[in-house]
Amino acid sequence: MGRVIVTFELMNYSDVNAVGEGRLTPDKIRRVSLQGVIDTGATRLVLPKSVVDAIGLPVSGRATVHYGDRSSQKRDMVNNAFVQLLGRGSVFNAIVEPNRTDALIGAIVMEDLDLIVDCGKNELVPRDPTTITSEIE
């Protein structure tokens, strides 16, 4: 499987809520369009600090991040990151990486939006294009 890269929209969910409550007009939602690398081996959403600052996502804590080279770093976490991808959207917490220029989309985002990697086409697709499916035991 090659590297799968997608373009998605990221919004500040506080702004999205403010529109729903009539306190803000839709054109005032802080949002960016950016590229994200799909990483099925990663857990979370990882965002560049420049993007987090641009749309005003609030820091909600710190996390220890383990990298592929076996090093670890403490990184800020933010909340209220609304991801809109392939017609599906949800709110996520994210790890902030100071030197990244693209996002990293991990398993939590893919599971919540019910997206899978089509290895034959090397692209991200909905598991079922008509609905999000949940499995409950």
FENPEPE-V655084 format. One record per residue. N is the residue number from 1. RES is the residue in one small letter. SS is DSSP state (H for helix, E for strand, L for the rest). PSI is psi as a letter, one per 20 degrees, with the letter a starting at -180 (NA if undefined). NEAR is the number of other C-alpha atoms within 10 Angstrom. Layout:
n: [N,N]
res: [RES,RES]
ss: [SS,SS]
psi: [PSI,PSI]
near: [NEAR,NEAR]
This chain:
n: [1,2,3,4,5,6,7,8,9,10,11,12,13,14,15,16,17,18,19,20,21,22,23,24,25,26,27,28,29,30,31,32,33,34,35,36,37,38,39,40,41,42,43,44,45,46,47,48,49,50,51,52,53,54,55,56,57,58,59,60,61,62,63,64,65,66,67,68,69,70,71,72,73,74,75,76,77,78,79,80,81,82,83,84,85,86,87,88,89,90,91,92,93,94,95,96,97,98,99,100,101,102,103,104,105,106,107,108,109,110,111,112,113,114,115,116,117,118,119,120,121,122,123,124,125,126,127,128,129,130,131,132,133,134,135,136,137]
res: [m,g,r,v,i,v,t,f,e,l,m,n,y,s,d,v,n,a,v,g,e,g,r,l,t,p,d,k,i,r,r,v,s,l,q,g,v,i,d,t,g,a,t,r,l,v,l,p,k,s,v,v,d,a,i,g,l,p,v,s,g,r,a,t,v,h,y,g,d,r,s,s,q,k,r,d,m,v,n,n,a,f,v,q,l,l,g,r,g,s,v,f,n,a,i,v,e,p,n,r,t,d,a,l,i,g,a,i,v,m,e,d,l,d,l,i,v,d,c,g,k,n,e,l,v,p,r,d,p,t,t,i,t,s,e,i,e]
ss: [L,L,L,L,E,E,E,E,E,E,E,E,H,H,H,H,H,H,H,H,L,L,L,L,L,H,H,H,L,L,E,E,E,E,E,E,E,E,L,L,L,L,L,L,E,E,E,E,H,H,H,H,H,H,H,L,L,L,E,E,E,E,E,E,E,E,L,L,L,L,L,E,E,E,E,E,E,E,E,E,E,E,E,E,E,L,L,E,E,E,E,E,E,E,E,E,E,L,L,L,L,L,E,E,E,L,H,H,H,H,H,H,H,L,E,E,E,E,L,L,L,L,E,E,E,E,L,L,L,L,L,L,L,L,L,L,L]
psi: [p,a,p,p,p,q,p,r,p,p,q,o,h,h,g,g,g,h,g,h,i,j,i,q,q,h,i,i,p,p,q,q,p,r,q,p,p,p,n,i,i,q,g,r,p,p,q,q,h,h,g,g,g,h,j,l,p,p,p,i,a,q,q,p,p,p,r,h,j,j,r,q,q,p,q,q,q,r,r,k,o,o,p,o,p,l,j,q,q,r,p,q,q,q,q,p,o,h,j,q,i,r,r,p,o,a,h,g,g,g,g,h,i,l,q,r,p,o,h,h,i,l,r,p,q,q,g,o,i,i,q,p,p,q,p,p,NA]
near: [10,9,9,16,18,16,15,17,16,23,22,23,22,18,22,20,13,15,16,12,10,9,11,14,13,13,8,11,18,17,21,15,13,15,16,21,16,23,18,16,9,14,14,19,24,22,27,18,19,16,21,24,10,12,18,18,23,16,16,12,11,13,13,12,14,11,10,6,6,7,8,11,9,13,15,18,21,21,19,22,24,21,24,17,20,16,10,14,16,14,17,17,20,25,26,24,21,14,10,14,15,19,25,24,25,19,19,16,22,22,14,16,23,19,21,17,18,14,11,8,11,13,16,18,16,20,16,11,12,7,11,14,15,9,4,4,2]
